[in-house]
Amino acid sequence: MTDSSSYVPPKVWTWDAESGGTFASINRPIAGATHEKPLPVGQHPLQLYSLATPNGQKVTILLEELLALGHSGAEYDAWLIKISDGDQFGSGFVGVNPNSKIPALLDRSGATPIRVFESGAILQYLAQKFGAFFPTEPAARAECLSWLFWQMGSAPYLGGGFGHFYAYAPSKMEYPINRFAMETKRQLDVLNQRLAVSEYIAGDEYTIADIAIWPWYGGLVKGRLYDAAQFLAVHEYTHVVRWADAIEARPAVQRGRRVNRVFGEPGEQLAERHDASDLD
């Protein structure tokens, strides 16, 4: 690694595969499949290919919430995608998500399978399909969508920005850590001010906006992300903490965050889910 104080960017960047850092072995500047590997298909209408990162948790939480409401069509198989092993670059996965990121969903309930990728798109697709957790009144729906897309635009600063440089970079660097810590705290303040006047993110009702935001920012204030709760003084954001606790108390949330989890406490892990009884 070059000392950041002396680094001069080249005129044309070239890929240095030995740049180091956690996940360096699976990062590359090109897209597409690296190997042939078909995806497994289970018996349920919805086939999910994922891992229980914050982005992956969003979809399994929503599916468990839909099932809790009695939507039997939301039954699903959740197949584990080991991103550290490069499963996301298999030909089958790339066929469902050309961006090679989890989660990816295949809806096989109709005559022709429908692929859906990007977590926000999957949440919106499922909420519309089942008519749940997504307001129908125009102003309420606009508020929900605004916060849903807020999460899509904001979380990369928390994950790829703060999380990377604070927890995963090969060396600690003051400038990027300070820069992204400042932005993360600003985002927490945005949520805190909103939740000071609203029970849930988009209003009085629990929606896909909460489901999208909770795994990232709820996880952060609950001390699950990057071991950074003390560093960021997350206890200061009392309304976010109140909201995070309320979401976590939901049984469907507790079930959903376990699916495709292969890390953490053994009792919280469930590598794959193919039947509701798997969560018993």
Summary of the structure (lengths in Angstrom):
residues: 280
radius of gyration: 19.4
end to end distance: 47.4
largest distance: 60.1
contacts: 863
relative contact order: 0.14
helix: 50%
strand: 9%
